[in-house]
Amino acid sequence: MKSSFVVPADLDAVQRHPKAAKVGERMRMHNPLCYGCGEESAEGLHLQMFAGEDFEVTATMDVAARFEGGPGVIHGGVLSTAFDDVMGMIPLLIGPSAVTVHLEVDYQRPIPIGSQLQFTAKLLGRQRRKIYAEGIAHLGDPDEPVATGHAIFVTIDVREHFADHLANSRLADEYKARMSRP
């Protein structure tokens, strides 16, 4: 299988942001309505994500019946969404807001409905605006992954990036107020 995911050799030095979540601390939601981590997303994944050592994020997800794809197993798109959200927390450890520009997931085993998935994501590096991450998902044994993922995120100016789309959000007024602050 050919992959377009390549981590460049000339990476920038990174430091954990002073305001990043501390090791073991639950990571803040970026949007309460987020399908991945939002507590107010009724049908969402409700991922529980925590800051790990160095530049790692850990997460758990209960594989509910509503996530069924094939008979008795999770839908691959739901798993991709989980990887996107878990790896998408990595940029918050080094500071900038970022969005996904590349995501790939390799599925290794079926994941049964009713199980609890565990994720570990880590920073692979940063080059200018691009942030490279990888993740694994397992059912309790990190040495037996059920899926792996790789992603590239690009840093953004939140005000500019979402300016044309705020009105579409159910929290439009809240976001407008938040983005008007210096």
C-alpha positions in Angstrom: 0.0 0.0 0.0 1.4 3.4 -1.0 1.2 6.2 1.6 1.6 9.9 1.0 2.5 10.4 4.7 6.2 11.4 5.0 7.7 13.1 8.0 10.4 15.5 6.8 14.0 15.2 8.1 14.3 19.0 8.9 11.9 19.3 11.7 11.6 22.4 14.0 12.4 22.2 17.7 9.2 22.1 19.8 8.4 22.7 23.4 5.3 21.9 25.4 3.2 25.0 25.7 3.1 26.5 29.2 -0.7 26.5 29.1 -1.0 22.9 27.8 -2.9 20.4 30.0 -0.6 18.8 32.6 0.2 15.1 32.4 -2.9 13.1 33.4 -5.2 16.1 33.1 -8.3 15.9 30.9 -7.8 17.9 27.7 -10.3 20.7 27.1 -12.9 20.4 24.4 -12.5 22.8 21.5 -16.2 22.7 20.8 -18.9 21.3 23.1 -20.8 20.2 19.9 -17.8 18.4 18.4 -18.9 15.0 17.1 -15.6 13.5 18.5 -15.2 15.0 22.0 -18.1 17.3 22.6 -20.2 16.5 25.7 -23.2 18.3 24.1 -23.1 16.2 20.9 -25.9 13.8 21.6 -24.9 11.2 19.0 -21.1 11.9 19.2 -18.2 9.7 20.2 -17.8 11.3 23.6 -14.0 10.6 23.6 -12.3 11.1 27.0 -8.9 12.6 26.2 -5.9 13.2 28.6 -2.5 14.8 28.3 0.3 12.3 28.4 4.0 12.5 28.9 6.0 14.7 26.6 3.8 15.1 23.5 1.3 12.3 23.9 -2.5 12.2 24.3 -4.4 9.2 25.5 -8.1 8.6 25.1 -10.8 6.0 25.6 -14.0 5.5 23.7 -16.9 3.1 24.4 -17.9 1.4 21.1 -21.7 1.9 21.3 -24.2 0.1 19.2 -25.0 3.3 17.2 -21.4 3.0 15.7 -22.1 -0.3 14.0 -20.8 -0.7 10.4 -20.5 -4.4 9.6 -22.5 -6.8 11.7 -21.4 -6.4 15.3 -18.3 -4.2 14.6 -17.5 -0.5 14.4 -17.9 1.4 11.2 -14.5 2.4 9.7 -15.5 6.0 9.3 -16.4 6.3 13.0 -12.9 4.9 13.8 -11.3 7.5 11.4 -13.2 10.3 13.2 -11.9 9.1 16.6 -8.3 9.1 15.2 -8.8 12.5 13.8 -10.0 13.9 17.1 -7.4 12.2 19.3 -4.4 13.1 17.1 -6.0 16.5 16.6 -5.3 17.2 20.3 -1.5 17.0 19.8 -1.2 20.6 18.5 -2.8 21.8 21.7 0.2 20.5 23.6 2.6 22.7 21.7 0.2 25.7 21.4 -1.3 26.5 18.1 -4.8 25.8 16.8 -4.7 23.5 13.8 -6.9 21.6 11.4 -6.5 18.3 9.6 -5.0 18.4 6.1 -4.1 14.7 5.8 -5.5 11.6 7.7 -4.8 8.0 7.0 -6.0 5.0 9.0 -4.8 1.4 8.7 -7.4 -1.1 10.0 -5.9 -4.3 11.4 -8.7 -6.1 13.1 -12.5 -5.8 13.5 -13.5 -3.9 16.6 -16.5 -5.3 18.4 -19.5 -3.3 19.4 -19.6 -3.1 23.2 -15.8 -2.9 23.6 -13.7 0.0 24.9 -11.1 1.4 22.6 -8.0 2.9 23.9 -5.9 5.3 21.9 -2.4 6.8 22.2 -1.4 9.6 19.9 2.0 11.3 19.8 3.8 14.1 18.1 6.2 13.0 15.4 7.4 16.6 14.6 6.7 20.0 13.3 7.9 21.8 10.2 6.7 25.4 10.0 2.9 25.3 10.0 2.7 21.5 9.6 2.3 19.2 12.6 2.8 15.5 12.2 1.2 12.9 14.5 0.6 9.2 14.8 -1.8 7.1 16.8 -2.6 3.6 17.8 -5.9 2.1 18.9 -6.1 -1.1 20.9 -8.5 -3.1 23.1 -6.3 -3.2 26.2 -3.0 -4.4 24.9 -0.9 -1.7 23.2 1.2 -4.4 21.6 -1.8 -5.6 19.7 -3.2 -2.6 17.8 -6.5 -2.9 16.1 -5.8 0.2 14.0 -3.1 2.8 13.5 -3.3 6.3 12.1 -1.1 9.1 10.8 -2.1 12.7 10.3 -0.8 16.1 9.3 -2.3 19.2 10.8 -1.7 22.8 9.7 -1.8 25.7 12.1 -4.5 28.3 11.5 -5.7 31.7 12.7 -9.0 30.6 14.2 -10.7 33.9 13.6 -9.8 33.9 9.9 -10.3 30.2 9.3 -13.9 29.9 10.7 -15.1 33.5 9.9 -17.3 32.5 7.0 -18.8 29.5 8.8 -19.7 30.8 12.3 -23.3 31.6 11.4 -23.8 27.8 10.6 -23.0 26.8 14.2 -25.6 26.2 16.8 -23.2 28.2 19.1 -22.7 31.1 16.7 -23.3 33.8 19.2 -21.0 32.2 21.8 -18.2 31.8 19.2 -18.6 35.4 17.9 -18.2 36.7 21.4 -15.2 34.5 22.1 -13.5 35.5 18.8 -14.1 39.2 19.4 -11.8 39.1 22.5 -8.2 40.2 22.0 
